[in-house]
Each structure stands twice: as C-alpha cells, then as structure tokens.
Amino acid sequence: MPRAKSDDGTITFFLAFGASRQMCRLSTTFSTQKQAFSYLQKHRTEFERMARARLVSGDLEDGIIVLSML
C-alpha cells in the first residue's frame, strides 16, 4: 500500500518479497502525490519487476529501493 510523505511527486510503497516487505521510493516529476500514485498504479507491474531486480542485486540506498519514472 503506497504511503505519502510530503505534497510532491514522491511516494513510498512496500514490495512483498517472500514473507518480508521492502520499502521502495518512487520519484516522479509530477507536482502532487495523487498524480504520482496514479502513475504508479498504471505501471505497477514494471516498477515491481525493477524493484525486485534491485533488491536481488543489493542496489539499495539506506535500505530503501529508489526508483524513478520510466
């Protein structure tokens, strides 16, 4: 379930990976979180695939998977 932090185009969501959950942050160029959330929902499968690949490779920033717009 995505969670909003501030009123910009960045949202945080959790990726289910086995029995655990991994925090992910998606940065977009949208001015509101509502727009960013809509974008995430539209491309959810692709972002989850990218996030899983980064998790497996250990590509984390401060324990968070950081993603940006496609």
N, C-alpha and C positions, 0 to 999 in steps of 0.2 A: 504494500500500500504506500503510495507516494506521500511524502510529508514536506510541507513547505517551510522554509526558513525565513526568508525576507521577501519583500514585494519586488522581486526581479525575476528574470527568466531562468533561475537556477532552482532545480528541485532535487530532493533526495528520495530515494526509494530503496527497497531491500530486495536482493536477489536470493531466492531459495536455492541452496546448494547442498543437496543431501538433507541432513537433519539440521543444518545450520543456516543462518541468514547472513548475507554480506551487504554492508551499506554501500550504495552507489550514489554518485552525484552527477547529474546531467546539467551541463551549462549550455544555454541557448542564447540566441540574440534577441529573443522575444522580450518585451518590456514587462510582461506580467507572468505570474506563475500559472494562471489559468491557461494562457496560450501555450506555455511550456508543457503543462500536463496534457493538453490535447495533442500536442506533437508527440510526446512520449507514448500515449495510448495508440496513436496511429502507427508508430514504428516500434512498438514494444518488443516484438519477436527479434528484430535486428539488434536492438540495444541489449537484450538479454543474451544473445549469442556473443556479442562483443564483450560484454561484462564477464561471461563465463571464460572466454579465452584469456582475458587479462588476469582473472583470478588464478587460473591454472598456471599461467606463466609467472605469477608473482608480481605483476605490474600494478602495484598499489601505491598510493600517496597517503602517508599517515594512516594506513589501514583502511583506506577508502578507495574504491574503484572510481576513477574520474573519467567521465565520458563527455563528449561534446557533440554538437549537431552533426548529422550525416552530410 
